Amino acid sequence: MNDRPTIIGGLVIALVALTFPIWYSVGAGRPGPPPELELPADESQCVEDAASMRANHMDLLDRWRDAVVREGRRTYRSTNLGEVEMSLTKTCLGCHRNRETFCLRCHEYANVGGEGPAGGVRCWACHLEPEGN
């Protein structure tokens, strides 16, 4: 009995199955272009530079929350603007007024969506959106 075709077929199937994650990530794993965000027309500077805010805004907001709630501190020493009030509503939402055209576009692109305590966009569980949105 000649089992050569069965063995070769099994090896080919095993090779394809074992290397599928590599081929899949090469073909489909590239991110698309970053989303077009609605930037504030009346402001040119954020509390930190854009690259830092893209990478670390969630940590900054967590530090602000802890400083305000647990330590009673209300001012932040910004590298771009000097001292600013640690307030999502007054500072951040003062410029980034529409969460649909700013916050959620980026969060959807980065796949960190979700609303509420278990999701990536926890801000709106406590903070109100600016009027008109």
C-alpha positions in Angstrom: 0.0 0.0 0.0 1.3 3.4 -1.0 0.6 6.2 1.6 2.9 8.8 0.1 0.0 11.0 -1.3 -1.8 10.9 2.0 1.3 11.8 4.0 2.3 14.7 1.6 -1.3 16.0 1.6 -1.4 15.9 5.4 2.0 17.7 5.6 0.8 20.4 3.2 -2.4 20.9 5.2 -0.4 21.1 8.5 2.0 23.6 6.9 -0.8 25.8 5.7 -2.6 25.6 9.1 0.6 26.4 11.1 1.6 29.4 8.9 -1.9 30.8 8.4 -1.5 33.5 11.2 1.6 34.8 9.5 -0.1 35.0 6.0 -3.2 36.5 7.5 -1.3 39.3 9.3 0.7 40.1 6.2 -2.4 40.4 4.1 -5.0 41.9 6.5 -3.0 43.2 9.4 -2.0 46.6 8.1 -3.9 49.5 9.6 -5.7 51.9 7.4 -4.9 55.6 7.2 -5.6 57.4 10.5 -9.0 59.1 10.8 -9.5 62.7 9.9 -10.3 64.4 13.1 -12.2 67.7 13.6 -9.6 69.8 15.3 -10.5 73.0 17.1 -10.5 76.0 14.8 -9.9 78.6 17.6 -6.9 76.8 19.3 -3.5 75.8 18.0 -2.0 74.1 21.1 -3.2 71.2 23.3 -2.0 70.8 26.9 0.8 68.6 25.5 2.2 68.0 22.0 0.0 66.0 19.5 2.2 62.8 19.5 2.2 62.7 23.3 -1.6 63.2 23.5 -2.2 60.4 20.9 -0.1 58.0 22.9 -0.7 59.0 26.5 -4.0 61.0 26.8 -5.7 58.2 28.7 -2.9 58.1 31.3 -3.0 61.9 31.5 -6.7 61.9 32.2 -6.3 59.1 34.8 -3.6 61.1 36.6 -5.8 64.2 36.4 -8.7 62.3 37.9 -6.6 60.9 40.7 -5.0 64.3 41.5 -8.4 66.1 41.6 -10.4 63.5 43.4 -7.9 62.1 45.8 -5.4 64.9 46.3 -7.5 68.0 45.7 -5.1 69.5 43.2 -6.8 71.3 40.3 -3.9 72.7 38.2 -1.6 71.0 35.8 1.7 72.3 34.6 1.6 71.9 30.8 4.7 71.9 28.6 2.7 73.9 26.0 0.4 76.2 27.8 1.8 76.6 31.3 -0.8 76.0 34.1 -4.2 74.7 33.0 -7.2 73.5 35.0 -7.4 69.7 35.3 -10.9 69.4 34.0 -12.2 67.2 31.1 -15.2 69.4 30.8 -13.6 72.8 30.9 -10.1 72.1 29.5 -10.5 69.2 27.0 -14.1 69.7 25.9 -13.5 73.4 25.7 -11.7 72.7 22.4 -12.8 69.2 21.4 -16.5 69.9 21.6 -17.9 67.0 19.6 -17.1 63.5 20.7 -18.4 62.0 17.5 -16.0 63.8 15.2 -13.0 63.7 17.6 -12.9 61.2 20.4 -14.9 58.3 18.9 -13.3 58.5 15.5 -9.9 57.8 17.0 -11.2 55.3 19.5 -12.9 53.3 16.7 -9.7 53.4 14.6 -7.6 52.1 17.5 -10.3 49.6 18.4 -10.7 50.8 22.0 -14.3 51.6 21.8 -17.0 50.8 24.2 -19.1 53.1 26.4 -19.2 52.6 30.2 -17.0 51.4 33.0 -15.7 48.3 31.1 -15.1 50.0 27.8 -12.4 52.2 26.5 -14.4 55.5 26.5 -15.3 55.8 30.1 -15.4 59.6 30.2 -19.1 59.8 29.3 -20.2 57.6 32.2 -19.7 60.7 34.5 -19.1 63.7 32.3 -21.8 65.3 30.2 -21.3 66.1 26.6 -21.2 69.8 25.7 -24.6 71.2 24.6 -25.4 71.0 21.0 -23.9 67.6 20.3 
